[in-house]
C-alpha cells in the first residue's frame, strides 16, 4: 500500500515569528539592491538625454528611462509591502515577548507567595509580642541587678545634708586662711605677731646687736615663762 499511495509525510512545524521576520528582511534587502541598480541606470539615461539633441534618438533614450522608472516604482511598492509585513511581525513578536515575561513574572510571584505562606506559618504576631515583653522584663531585672551591685557599703541613709554643708563651709574657711601663709596658722603670721606685741605693749627686741627679733626673747618673764608686762602699762 505504501508503494502505491506512498508514506504520509510528517507535518512541518509552522515557522516562528523570528524566522518569518528574517525571511522577509532578506527579501527586502534583495529588493533594495535591485532599486539601487535601477537608480544607477536612470542616472546614466539622464546624462544621455542631456547630451543628445531633441529627436528620435532622445525619444528612444527617454522610453528606456521610462521603463526603468516603472520597474523602480514596482520594486518600491514591493519594498513598502515587505516593510509593513516586517513591522507587523515585530509588533506580534513584541506582544509575544511581553506575554512570556508576564508568565514568568506570575510564576515567580506564585512561588514567592507559596514560600511566604510557609514562612508565615512559623512566625506568629502573638509570639513576637510575648518575646518583646519578656525581653523588656529581662532588661528591667538586669538594671535592678546593676543598681544593687553598684551600691556603697556602710553609708548611713539618715545623713543631715545641712550639717554636711556646715562642715564644708568651715573647711573652706580654714583653707582660705592658710593659703596665704603656705599652711602657717594665722596667729603666727608676721603681721599678726606685730599686732600682738602692740596690744601687750612689749618692747621690740633690738635687731642691730644680734638679738632675735621675736617677742619671746624679752628681758623679763613671769612665773609661767611668758613675757612680763610692764607695770607702767598696767597702771595706765
C-alpha positions in Angstrom: 0.0 0.0 0.0 2.8 2.4 0.8 4.3 1.7 -2.7 1.0 2.7 -4.3 -0.1 5.6 -2.2 3.3 6.5 -0.6 4.0 7.1 3.0 2.5 10.1 4.8 4.8 12.9 5.3 5.2 14.4 8.7 3.8 17.9 9.1 6.5 20.5 9.4 6.2 22.8 12.3 5.0 26.3 11.5 7.7 28.9 11.2 8.3 31.1 14.1 7.8 34.8 14.1 11.6 35.4 14.2 12.1 33.1 11.2 9.4 34.8 9.2 10.8 38.2 10.0 14.3 37.2 8.9 13.0 35.8 5.7 11.1 39.0 4.9 14.1 41.1 5.7 16.2 39.1 3.3 13.6 39.7 0.6 13.6 43.4 1.4 17.4 43.5 1.1 17.1 41.9 -2.4 14.6 44.5 -3.5 16.8 47.3 -2.2 19.7 46.0 -4.3 17.5 46.0 -7.4 16.3 49.5 -6.7 19.9 50.7 -6.4 20.8 49.2 -9.8 17.8 50.9 -11.4 18.8 54.2 -9.9 22.2 53.8 -11.5 20.6 53.1 -14.9 18.3 56.1 -14.5 21.2 58.4 -13.8 23.0 57.1 -16.9 19.9 57.7 -19.1 19.5 61.2 -17.7 23.1 62.1 -18.8 22.4 60.7 -22.2 19.2 62.7 -22.5 21.1 65.8 -21.7 23.8 65.1 -24.3 21.6 64.0 -27.2 19.7 66.5 -29.3 15.9 66.5 -29.5 14.7 63.9 -31.9 14.2 60.2 -32.4 17.4 59.3 -30.5 16.5 61.3 -27.5 12.9 59.9 -27.5 14.4 56.3 -27.6 16.5 57.1 -24.5 13.5 58.6 -22.7 11.5 55.5 -23.5 14.2 53.3 -21.9 14.4 55.6 -18.9 10.6 55.4 -18.5 10.7 51.6 -18.5 13.4 51.7 -15.8 11.4 54.1 -13.8 8.3 51.9 -13.9 10.3 49.0 -12.6 11.7 51.1 -9.9 8.2 52.1 -8.8 7.1 48.5 -8.8 10.1 47.4 -6.6 9.5 50.3 -4.3 5.9 49.1 -3.8 7.1 45.6 -3.0 9.7 47.0 -0.6 7.0 49.1 1.2 4.8 46.0 1.5 7.6 43.9 2.9 8.4 46.7 5.4 4.8 46.7 6.5 4.9 42.9 7.0 8.1 43.2 9.0 6.5 45.9 11.2 3.5 43.7 11.9 5.7 40.7 12.7 7.8 42.9 15.1 4.6 44.0 16.8 3.4 40.4 17.2 6.9 39.4 18.5 6.9 42.2 21.0 3.4 41.2 22.3 4.5 37.6 22.5 7.7 38.5 24.4 5.5 40.6 26.7 3.2 37.7 27.4 6.1 35.4 28.1 7.6 37.9 30.5 4.2 38.2 32.2 4.0 34.4 32.5 7.5 34.3 34.1 6.5 37.1 36.5 3.3 35.3 37.5 5.3 32.1 38.0 7.8 33.9 40.2 5.1 35.6 42.2 3.3 32.3 42.8 6.5 30.7 44.0 7.3 33.6 46.3 3.7 33.7 47.6 3.9 30.0 48.4 7.2 30.4 50.2 5.9 33.4 52.2 2.9 31.4 53.3 5.2 28.7 54.5 7.3 31.1 56.4 4.3 32.9 57.9 3.1 29.7 59.5 6.3 29.6 61.6 6.1 33.2 62.7 3.2 34.5 64.8 2.5 38.0 65.9 1.5 36.8 69.4 4.8 35.0 69.8 6.7 38.2 68.8 4.7 40.3 71.3 5.4 37.8 74.0 9.1 37.8 73.2 9.2 41.6 73.3 7.5 41.6 76.7 9.9 39.0 78.0 12.9 41.0 76.7 11.6 44.1 78.4 11.2 42.3 81.7 14.7 40.8 81.5 16.1 44.3 80.8 14.4 45.7 83.9 15.7 42.9 86.0 19.2 43.5 84.6 19.0 47.2 85.5 17.9 46.3 89.1 20.9 43.9 89.4 23.3 46.6 88.2 21.9 49.1 90.6 22.1 46.7 93.5 25.7 45.8 92.7 26.6 49.4 92.5 25.5 50.4 96.0 28.1 51.6 98.5 28.6 49.8 101.8 28.5 51.3 105.4 26.9 54.5 104.3 24.1 55.7 106.6 20.9 56.7 105.0 19.8 59.4 107.5 22.7 61.9 106.9 21.8 65.5 107.6 22.7 67.5 104.4 22.6 70.8 106.3 25.2 69.5 108.8 27.4 68.4 106.0 27.1 71.8 104.3 28.1 73.5 107.6 31.2 71.3 107.9 32.1 72.0 104.3 31.8 75.8 104.8 34.0 75.6 107.9 36.6 73.6 106.0 36.6 76.1 103.1 37.1 78.9 105.6 40.1 77.2 107.2 41.7 76.5 103.8 41.2 80.2 102.9 43.1 81.4 106.0 46.0 79.0 105.5 46.6 79.5 101.7 48.3 83.0 102.0 50.8 81.8 104.6 51.5 78.4 103.0 50.0 76.4 105.8 51.2 78.6 108.8 48.4 79.4 111.3 47.1 83.0 111.2 48.2 83.8 114.8 51.9 83.0 113.9 52.0 85.2 110.7 54.4 88.2 110.9 51.8 90.9 110.7 49.7 89.3 113.4 52.8 89.0 115.6 53.5 92.7 115.5 49.8 93.5 116.3 50.0 91.2 119.3 53.2 93.0 120.6 51.4 96.3 120.2 48.4 95.1 122.2 50.6 93.8 125.0 52.9 96.9 124.9 56.0 94.7 124.7 59.3 96.3 123.8 60.7 95.2 120.5 64.0 93.4 120.7 67.0 95.2 119.2 67.9 93.9 115.8 71.3 95.5 115.4 73.0 93.7 118.4 72.4 90.2 117.1 69.5 89.5 119.4 66.5 87.8 117.9 63.6 89.9 116.8 60.9 87.6 118.4 58.7 88.8 121.3 59.5 85.5 123.2 63.1 86.8 123.9 62.0 89.8 126.0 64.1 90.9 129.1 61.6 89.8 131.7 59.4 86.8 132.1 56.7 85.9 134.5 56.4 82.8 136.6 54.8 80.9 133.7 57.7 81.7 131.4 55.7 84.3 129.4 56.9 87.8 128.7 56.2 90.1 131.7 54.0 93.1 131.1 55.5 96.4 132.4 53.7 97.8 135.4 53.5 101.2 133.9 51.4 100.0 131.2 49.1 98.1 133.7 48.7 101.3 135.8 47.7 103.3 132.8 
